[in-house]
Amino acid sequence: FTLGPRLGWVPSAQWLLFTTGGYASIGLDSRTVVSGTSAALSETHGQHSGWFIGGGIEYAIAANWIVGFEFQHLELGRELHVANTGAADNRAFDVTQDIFRTRLTFKLGRSDEPYEAMK
């Protein structure tokens, strides 16, 4: 999950440009399996915490409809995952992630001004 504010600029009534950043966290599981089967030889779990930064753009296509695009880069650090079979199977993971998101939003309720006034 990510937790952080968005700070934006509205160049017109229909556009929003924003940047975002804050705290990020992920639970990562890994498993070693026997080739050709699904039998697990060892399993690990680690919780990674770090930060994210990103930005995006949103456009009001109608009075209650908004389409948006967002990018986030997560840096979640290096963590040692301890295996259930012993120290020989422990693994270290250095986790970074890039997220590209497309969103379609519907605002409930009536608009304060008609869509035609937004143009």
N, C-alpha and C positions, 0 to 999 in steps of 0.2 A: 504494500500500500504506500501511497504518498500522502503527505500532509503539508500544505503550504498555501500561502495566499497567491492571488493573481493581481497584478497591477497593470492597468490598461489605459489606453488612450482612445478616444472616440473622435476620429477626424470628421465624421458626418453621422447623421441619425441612424444609418444602416450598418456602419462598420465599427468593429472593436478590434484593436491590436493590443496584445497583452504579453507580458512576461510572467513567469512563475518560478518558484523554487522553494525548497524546504527539506523536510525530513523524508527519508524513504526506508522501507524495510521489506525483507523477503525471507520466506522459509524455503530452503533448498534441500531436496532429498536426492541422494544418488544410490545406485545399486549396481553391484557386479553380479553378472549372471553367467551361468554355464552356456557356452556357445551352442546354439541350436535349440535351447530350451528356455523356459522362463524361471528356472530354479535359481534362486538368489544365493550367492556365496557370502556376500556381505552387504550391509545397508548402512548409510550414514544420514545424518540430518544436521543442518546448521542454520542458525538465524543470522542473517546479514543485515546490518543497519548502516546507513550513510546519508547521502544527500542527493538532491536532484535539482536540475535547472532546465528551463524550457521556455517556450513561447508559442504563440498561435495567433489566429485570426478568426473572427466570426462575422457573419453577414446576415442581416435580417432580410429574408426573401419575401416575407409577408408580415402582417401585423403581429402574428403569434408564432411564426416559424423562423428559426435561426439555424443556419448551417455553419459548422466550424471545423477547423483543422488545427491540430496541436502536435508539438514535438516535445518530448522530455528525454533528457540524458540522465541516467542514474549511475552513481558511483557508490557501490555497496561494500567495498573493502575486501580484504583477504581474511578468511576464517578457516580454522582447522575443524574438519568434520571427523568425529570420533566414531569408528566402526564398531558394530556389535560383535565382531569376531576377534578383536585385538588390535594392538597398535600397528602391526604390519599393514593393515588395510586402511589406516587413517588417510584422509585426503585433505589437501588444502585447495580451496577455491578462491579465486580473485574475480569478483563479480562486477561487471558493468553491463548496462542494458540501455538500448535506445528504443523508445516507444513512439510510434506514429499513430495518431488517433484522429478519426473523423467522427463528427457528432452532428446529429439532427435533433434540435430542441423544439418542443412545443410549449409555449407559455400559457398556463391556465388563466382564466379570467379574461375580461375584455381589455383591449388596448386603451391607453390614455388618449391616444390620438389615432385617427384613421391611418391606414397604410399609405394612402395617397399623399398625406401630408409629409410622410417621411422621404418622399422622392425629391 
